[in-house]
Structure formats: structure tokens, C-alpha cells
């Protein structure tokens, strides 16, 4: 799991008020707190907001005189004195893997992550940064969203549901035993693509994974799942149903589903 460890002297840095040299301040905030210039500009425009959920105390203090000279009032709060927060996970995906090198450098600078490459962002949930505080998750997504081609999503662990998959095809006996345990725990049985189980709470997922450690099982947060859709024939779906579905997805409207509907019999398949 992607878990970062921090010193006890870290502080959370928040902007309380602003006046003065906004354009210059955006560059300073981006440099001092490791956020994008676009995110810094959005915080300055709003007049308040989170600059860093966790930063070395001395590094934060060293920035205060310059920030004050720029008309910015900043608050430092010791992280260890803050109330416990629920954990959240963040999914990071790319529309084009050619953009991966720039994103890798950004994540290394912001989170100290290592070993990332283009392949890290492949798959239905992309790259997942786990066990962040809610504030840190929001900060990370707000900082990454202005970057070209980056897609971020947040899932609160307390309310997350997971679908269960297997890295390889299960034997008949193994599959039957996993399904039996899922039924005993009140979970849905797979029927969507290659899913083995549907709608598992985190505690149930952890229990299943611990019970069957050698089957190559893994869970994917429903909030992070993205699928490819292939039109291959008619099936039971009507043309109007297909058009309604496609028009409800802004990214798909450019393919003009009504023209496609007129020229093809329709059948849809989806998978991980």
C-alpha cells in the first residue's frame, strides 16, 4: 500500500487571508508547498484554503516572512494535535499514457513516491494512493486536476464498496467455496464481466482475502472502476437505449451515437 510516514514536527499549512501581489504569490506558493501554479491561483482567488496537509515545521516557518511580505496570512497547525480523520484513497488515471513522465515527476515531488512509470496508471482504477486523510486526499486531487489529461477520484474508506476479482480463472471447487463464503456474509455473487463478488464492504473484502490468500483475489473500489465499451452486435439493447446511455456521458458524445445506431446492429460487452 502507498503509505507515507511523517515526522512528529509536521504542520498543516492553511491560507487565511490574502491581499497584495497575487501573481507573484502564486509562483511562491507553488515553489514552497509543492502544488501546481493553477492550484495556487485557485486558492488565492478564493482567499483561503489548504496549502499543504503536512509539511516540516521549520520549512513552513522559513516561508512565513516572504508570505507576509506578499500580503498573505497563513496558519500553521501541528498535525499531531489535529483530531483523527477518516482515511480516504485516491485514484489517479491518465487519458494518454504519453503524459506519464510529467505526472511521475509531479507525484515524486509532492508525495515522495518512487518506482512509478506509465504502467502504474494502467487498469480500471489507475494508480491508487491509499490511506490518506480526507484533507490530504482533497489537497492531492485539487493539485493534480489542473494537469492535462489527469483524472482523479476520491473514495472514503468508511463508505466504500468493492467488487471482487481474480487474477486467474478459479477452479470449480475454489470458485464454489468463495461464492459460498460470500453468500454467508450477505454479498452479491459475480455476474458482471469477470467479477467473482459484488458490493463488498472493506471488512468483508479483507476477510475474504485473508481466507483465500493463494487464489489471486483482489478488490477494486467501485468509485474507481472504469471500463471500455465495445459495440459488436444487436443483442437485447435497443438503439434508443444505447443513444440515451451514450448521450449521458459527455466524453462519449463526440462519436455521435445516433449515426452509429443507424448503421450498426447493437450489442454491448464490457470487461476489466
C-alpha positions in Angstrom: 0.0 0.0 0.0 1.1 3.5 -0.7 1.5 4.8 2.8 3.8 7.8 3.7 5.4 8.3 7.1 5.9 11.8 8.5 7.8 13.3 11.4 6.0 14.4 14.6 7.0 18.0 13.9 5.0 18.3 10.8 2.3 21.0 10.5 -0.7 21.7 8.3 -0.5 25.0 6.4 -3.6 26.9 5.5 -4.1 30.3 3.9 -6.4 32.5 6.0 -6.4 35.8 4.0 -4.7 37.4 1.1 -4.0 40.9 -0.3 -1.3 42.3 -2.5 0.8 40.7 -5.2 -1.3 37.7 -6.3 0.6 36.8 -9.4 3.9 36.7 -7.6 2.3 34.9 -4.7 1.1 32.0 -6.9 4.6 31.3 -8.0 5.9 31.4 -4.4 3.2 29.1 -3.1 3.8 26.6 -5.9 7.5 26.6 -5.2 7.3 26.5 -1.4 4.4 24.0 -1.0 4.8 21.7 -4.0 1.5 22.4 -5.6 0.7 23.4 -9.2 0.5 27.1 -10.1 -3.1 26.6 -11.1 -4.0 25.2 -7.7 -2.1 28.1 -6.0 -4.0 30.6 -8.2 -7.4 29.0 -7.2 -6.6 29.2 -3.5 -5.5 32.9 -3.9 -8.6 33.7 -5.9 -10.8 32.1 -3.1 -8.8 33.9 -0.5 -8.3 30.9 1.8 -7.7 27.2 1.6 -5.3 24.3 2.3 -1.7 24.9 1.1 -0.2 21.7 2.5 -1.8 19.0 4.7 1.6 18.1 6.1 4.9 19.9 5.9 8.1 20.1 8.0 7.6 22.7 10.7 10.9 24.5 10.0 10.3 24.6 6.3 6.9 26.1 6.9 8.2 28.7 9.3 11.0 29.7 6.9 8.4 30.7 4.3 6.4 32.9 6.6 8.4 36.2 6.2 8.1 36.1 2.4 4.4 35.2 2.5 3.8 38.0 4.9 5.6 40.5 2.6 3.3 39.3 -0.2 0.2 40.1 1.9 -0.7 36.5 2.8 -1.8 35.4 6.3 -1.0 31.8 6.9 -1.9 29.4 9.8 0.3 26.5 11.0 -1.3 23.8 13.0 0.6 20.8 14.4 -0.6 17.7 12.7 -0.3 15.5 15.8 -2.7 17.9 17.7 -5.4 17.6 15.0 -8.4 15.3 15.6 -8.3 11.8 13.9 -9.6 11.8 10.4 -11.2 9.1 8.3 -9.0 7.5 5.7 -9.5 8.0 2.0 -8.0 6.6 -1.2 -7.2 8.5 -4.4 -7.3 7.0 -7.9 -5.1 8.7 -10.4 -5.6 7.9 -14.1 -4.3 9.3 -17.4 -6.2 9.9 -20.7 -2.9 9.5 -22.5 0.0 7.4 -21.1 2.4 9.6 -23.1 1.8 12.2 -20.3 3.0 9.7 -17.6 6.6 11.1 -17.3 5.4 14.5 -16.2 2.9 13.1 -13.8 5.5 10.7 -12.3 7.8 13.7 -11.6 4.9 15.6 -10.0 4.0 12.7 -7.7 7.6 12.1 -6.7 7.9 15.8 -5.7 4.6 16.0 -3.9 4.4 12.7 -2.2 7.9 11.2 -2.3 6.7 8.2 -4.3 9.2 6.1 -6.2 9.2 3.4 -8.8 6.3 4.8 -10.8 6.1 4.6 -14.6 3.5 4.6 -17.3 2.3 1.1 -16.5 1.4 2.2 -13.0 -1.6 4.1 -14.3 -3.0 1.2 -16.5 -6.1 -0.6 -15.5 -9.7 0.2 -14.5 -8.7 2.1 -11.3 -5.4 3.5 -12.4 -2.8 4.2 -9.7 -4.2 4.3 -6.2 -2.7 6.3 -3.3 -4.1 4.7 -0.1 -4.7 5.7 3.5 -4.7 9.4 3.1 -6.6 11.8 5.4 -9.6 13.3 3.8 -7.9 16.7 3.8 -4.8 15.3 2.2 -6.8 13.5 -0.5 -8.7 16.7 -1.4 -5.4 18.6 -1.5 -3.8 16.0 -3.8 -6.8 15.9 -6.2 -7.1 19.7 -6.3 -3.4 19.9 -7.1 -3.5 17.3 -9.8 -6.7 18.1 -11.6 -5.4 21.2 -13.5 -2.7 19.0 -15.1 -3.5 18.0 -18.7 -5.1 14.5 -19.1 -5.1 13.7 -15.3 -8.3 12.1 -13.8 -8.6 11.9 -10.0 -11.2 10.4 -7.9 -11.6 10.1 -4.1 -13.2 7.3 -2.1 -13.8 7.4 1.6 -12.8 4.0 3.1 -15.6 4.1 5.6 -18.3 4.1 2.9 -16.5 2.3 0.1 -17.8 -0.8 -1.6 -15.6 -3.2 -3.6 -16.1 -5.8 -6.4 -14.0 -8.9 -6.1 -11.9 -10.2 -9.0 -9.4 -13.0 -9.5 -6.0 -12.7 -11.3 -6.6 -16.0 -13.0 -9.5 -18.3 -13.6 -10.6 -20.1 -10.5 -11.1 -23.9 -10.4 -14.6 -25.1 -9.9 -14.1 -26.1 -6.3 -12.3 -22.8 -5.4 -14.9 -20.7 -7.1 -17.7 -22.6 -5.4 -16.1 -22.1 -1.9 -15.5 -18.4 -2.5 -19.2 -18.0 -3.6 -20.3 -19.9 -0.5 -18.4 -17.6 1.8 -19.7 -14.5 0.0 -23.3 -15.7 0.4 -22.7 -16.4 4.1 -21.6 -12.8 4.5 -24.6 -11.4 2.5 -22.6 -10.3 -0.5 -23.6 -10.4 -4.2 -22.2 -13.1 -6.4 -20.4 -12.2 -9.6 -22.2 -11.9 -12.9 -20.7 -8.7 -14.3 -17.7 -9.3 -16.5 -15.2 -11.3 -14.6 -16.3 -10.3 -11.1 -16.4 -13.0 -8.5 -18.2 -11.0 -5.9 -20.1 -7.7 -5.9 -20.6 -4.9 -3.4 -18.2 -6.0 -0.6 -17.6 -3.7 2.4 -13.9 -3.3 3.3 -14.1 -5.5 6.4 -15.7 -8.3 4.3 -13.1 -7.9 1.5 -10.2 -8.1 4.0 -11.7 -11.2 5.5 -12.2 -12.9 2.1 -8.6 -12.0 1.0 -7.2 -13.4 4.3 -9.3 -16.6 4.0 -8.1 -17.3 0.4 -4.6 -15.9 0.2 -3.4 -18.2 -2.6 -6.2 -17.6 -5.2 -5.0 -14.3 -6.6 -8.1 -12.5 -5.4 -8.2 -8.7 -5.3 -10.8 -5.9 -4.8 -11.5 -2.8 -6.8 -13.2 0.1 -5.3 -16.5 0.8 -7.2 -15.7 4.6 -7.1 -12.6 3.9 -9.2 -13.8 1.4 -11.8 -13.7 2.5 -15.4 -14.5 0.2 -18.4 -14.1 0.1 -22.1 -17.3 -0.4 -24.2 -17.2 -2.3 -27.4 -20.2 -2.3 -29.9 -20.2 -5.7 -31.6 -23.9 -6.5 -32.5 -27.5 -6.1 -31.7 -28.3 -8.1 -28.6 -31.3 -7.1 -26.4 -30.3 -3.4 -26.2 -32.5 -1.1 -28.3 -31.0 1.7 -30.4 -32.7 4.4 -28.2 -31.4 2.8 -25.0 -27.9 2.9 -26.5 -28.2 6.5 -27.6 -29.6 7.6 -24.2 -26.7 5.9 -22.4 -24.1 7.5 -24.6 -25.6 11.0 -24.5 -25.5 10.8 -20.7 -21.7 10.5 -20.9 -20.2 13.9 -22.0 -16.9 12.3 -23.1 -18.7 9.9 -25.5 -21.0 12.4 -27.2 -18.4 13.2 -29.8 -18.9 9.8 -31.5 -22.5 10.7 -32.5 -24.2 7.6 -31.2 -27.4 8.2 -33.3 -25.4 7.9 -36.5 -23.7 4.8 -35.1 -27.1 3.5 -34.1 -28.4 3.9 -37.7 -25.5 2.0 -39.3 -24.9 -0.9 -36.9 -26.9 -3.6 -35.1 -26.1 -3.1 -31.5 -24.8 -5.4 -28.7 -22.6 -4.3 -25.9 -20.0 -6.1 -23.9 -17.8 -4.8 -21.1 -15.0 -6.2 -19.1 -12.0 -5.2 -17.0 
